[in-house]
Amino acid sequence: MKPIKELDAERVSKLKYILCDIDDTITTNGKLPAESYTALWKLYDAGYHVIPVTGRPAGWCDLIIREWPVKGGVGENGAFVYYFEENHLKTFTHPSVFGVEARTKLGAVKRACLEGVPGCRVAKDQFARIYDLAVDFNEDPPYLGFEAAEKIKDICISMGANAKVSSIHVNAWFGNYDKLMMTKLFMKEILNEENLMENCIFFGDSPNDEPMFSYFPNSCAVANILPFVGKIRHLSTFVTTLEGGKGFAEAIDHILSF
């Protein structure tokens, strides 16, 4: 990973879309700090389109698309995108999303995780979810660490679910999609954007951002990615010197300096 200051003017001149994870990428200790919220508005005012790409639930994404200066929001690790068109809030759902039957299957996954990894629990934002299961290992106490997260992930996969580890949750779902697949589909089908490789930059912080890091030549991790370096095969191209929201703001200030 190269320092974010090595992102040059030629690359920046082609950027149109700022894609970003939320937790621990633009937040710090669970809060959206002034630096990163200000950075979102700076991008909006400069004409960039911000699209959060997150594992957070539909309920959160509804609020985010309504109240933040963003173009759209990819939620639940790629199950859907919320976006506005002619002042109407619309939903673009991935075609491989499972319906009602997925809830029954995820119920069995949940029970297996709770029994197999003592101390883990269903995330408190689960009530706002439609398509996935979030198992909390590091958002609220007791903090279990990433060894427990890997055990949770293994249980999910053993039961046929997709599973990704974020900095706080293990997300599990049924359906052939992820953050990257949905981002590409949304950009092509709804935004009619073909040149993603040059027109987008993605910001992330954890292992579940690896598909995005691997695809986008313009990708940047905030500094709290460093503990995961040995766990991620495809790291970001660039990295900030600061963590969380401050790192995101650092990178945006650099982009806007050209």
Buried (B, 14 or more C-beta within 10 A) or exposed (E): BEEBEEBEEEBBEEBBBBBBBBBBBBBBEEEBBEBBBBBBEBBBEEEBBBBBBBBBBBBBBBEBBEEBBBBBBBBBBBBBBBBEEEEEEEBBEBEEBBEEEBEEBBEEBBEBBBEEBEEBBBBEBBEBBBBBBBBBBBBEEEEBEBEBBBBBBBBBEEBEBBBBBBBBBBBBBBBEBBBBBBBBBBBEEBBEBEEBEBBBBBBBBBBBBBBBBBBBEBBBBBBBBEEBEEEBEEBBBBBBEBBBBBBBBBBBBBBBEE
